[in-house]
Amino acid sequence: MVSADSQEELRALKEQLELDFALLSDPEARVITAYGLAHPEGGPDGETIAIPSEILVRSDGTIAWQHVAARIQERAAPARILAELAHL
């Protein structure tokens, strides 16, 4: 996961949710912007946040599949993501 949140915020979230995968901090939104997923001034304090998205990236760096949310509450269904992974 890549987030515009700080490393400290992500560390606390990972601990709170007991996640077993990496949470990557991108507070300057470089990666988020490179993938076209920046929502300028979308945060509660007017900061840039990431548009909720799920992206499967091949080992060569190309995008194999992506789902970009039309609204903040939208996420791809886990079954859909697993089905896409099976095709890689």
TASUL-V923709 format. One record per residue. RES is the residue in three letters. OMEGA is omega in whole degrees, 0 to 359 (* if undefined). NEAR is the number of other C-alpha atoms within 10 Angstrom. Layout:
res:RES omega:OMEGA near:NEAR
res:RES omega:OMEGA near:NEAR
//
This chain:
res:MET omega:175 near:11
res:VAL omega:183 near:16
res:SER omega:174 near:21
res:ALA omega:179 near:22
res:ASP omega:180 near:19
res:SER omega:178 near:13
res:GLN omega:180 near:15
res:GLU omega:179 near:10
res:GLU omega:181 near:13
res:LEU omega:177 near:19
res:ARG omega:180 near:16
res:ALA omega:179 near:11
res:LEU omega:181 near:13
res:LYS omega:179 near:15
res:GLU omega:182 near:10
res:GLN omega:184 near:9
res:LEU omega:180 near:8
res:GLU omega:182 near:9
res:LEU omega:180 near:11
res:ASP omega:177 near:8
res:PHE omega:184 near:8
res:ALA omega:171 near:11
res:LEU omega:185 near:17
res:LEU omega:181 near:15
res:SER omega:179 near:19
res:ASP omega:187 near:18
res:PRO omega:177 near:17
res:GLU omega:175 near:14
res:ALA omega:180 near:21
res:ARG omega:180 near:12
res:VAL omega:179 near:17
res:ILE omega:179 near:20
res:THR omega:181 near:16
res:ALA omega:178 near:9
res:TYR omega:178 near:12
res:GLY omega:186 near:12
res:LEU omega:179 near:17
res:ALA omega:174 near:19
res:HIS omega:182 near:17
res:PRO omega:178 near:14
res:GLU omega:181 near:11
res:GLY omega:181 near:14
res:GLY omega:183 near:12
res:PRO omega:179 near:8
res:ASP omega:178 near:7
res:GLY omega:179 near:10
res:GLU omega:176 near:12
res:THR omega:176 near:20
res:ILE omega:178 near:23
res:ALA omega:170 near:23
res:ILE omega:180 near:20
res:PRO omega:184 near:19
res:SER omega:171 near:17
res:GLU omega:183 near:16
res:ILE omega:173 near:14
res:LEU omega:184 near:16
res:VAL omega:177 near:13
res:ARG omega:180 near:11
res:SER omega:178 near:8
res:ASP omega:177 near:6
res:GLY omega:179 near:8
res:THR omega:181 near:9
res:ILE omega:178 near:12
res:ALA omega:182 near:14
res:TRP omega:175 near:14
res:GLN omega:173 near:14
res:HIS omega:179 near:16
res:VAL omega:185 near:16
res:ALA omega:174 near:15
res:ALA omega:177 near:11
res:ARG omega:190 near:9
res:ILE omega:183 near:12
res:GLN omega:187 near:7
res:GLU omega:175 near:13
res:ARG omega:174 near:14
res:ALA omega:178 near:14
res:ALA omega:179 near:10
res:PRO omega:179 near:9
res:ALA omega:179 near:9
res:ARG omega:180 near:11
res:ILE omega:179 near:16
res:LEU omega:178 near:10
res:ALA omega:178 near:10
res:GLU omega:178 near:14
res:LEU omega:181 near:12
res:ALA omega:181 near:8
res:HIS omega:182 near:7
res:LEU omega:* near:10
//
